[in-house]
Amino acid sequence: MIERFFKVNHRDIVYLKFILEAYEGMNVMSTVDNKVGIIRIAIMPGFQDDMDGLLAELGRQVNMEPVEWHHETYAF
């Protein structure tokens, strides 16, 4: 599984969750830090190219800034 982290506007979190849930089985999106607006997108094996295209398109619609995030700073 590949993890990507993005800083997004709070108002876009629900929109992104709704869109990404439509691609069931390809990814899982979760909010890592609601105060800052950090989301985690876990990409399932074999779907990286498809998700790269989807994330590029979503990035044209909403501001998604890639960020580094350390596993020990969040818990599920």
N, C-alpha and C positions, 0 to 999 in steps of 0.2 A: 504494500500500500504506500502510495506517495502522498505526503501531506504538504499542503500549501497554505500559507497564512496571508491574509489581506487585512488592511485597515480600510473600513468603509464608513460612509455616513450612517448614522443610526436609522434614518428613515429608509435606507436601502436594504437593511438586513432582512426584513420580512419578504420583500420583493425577491431578493436573491434566493432565499430559502424556498419560496414557492416555485421559482423557475428550476432550481437544481433538484428539487424533489420530483419533478416531472421526468428526470433522467434516472429513475430508480434503478439501482444496481450498478450504476456507474460511479457514484460518489455519495459521500455523506458530508453534509455541512453542519457545523455546530458553531455556536458563539463561544469564544474563548474569554473575551473580556468585553462585557457590555458597556462599561464606562468609557472605554477608549474606542470601541467599535472594531474589535479584532475578531475575525472569523477564521475558522479552520475548514479547509476542504480536503477530505481524504478521498483520493482517487483510487479506485479499484484496479488491480492488475489487468492490463490489456486495453484499458480505456484512456491512457494518457494522451494520445493524439487527438481523440475525440473531445476530451475535456479541454485540451489546450485551445482548440478551435472555439469551443463554447465560451470559455473564460475570456478569450480575446474579444468575442462579440459582446459579451456582457460588459467588458471593460470599456467598450465604446458607448454604452448606455448609462453606466454608473461609474463613479470614481472608485476604483479598486487598486489601492496601493500595496504592492507586495511588501511584506515585512518578514523579518527574522523573528522567530518565537522559540523559546526553549521549553522543552517538555516539562521540566520541573516547575515552571511558573504557572501551570494550570492543572486542574484535576477534573476528571469526568466522573 
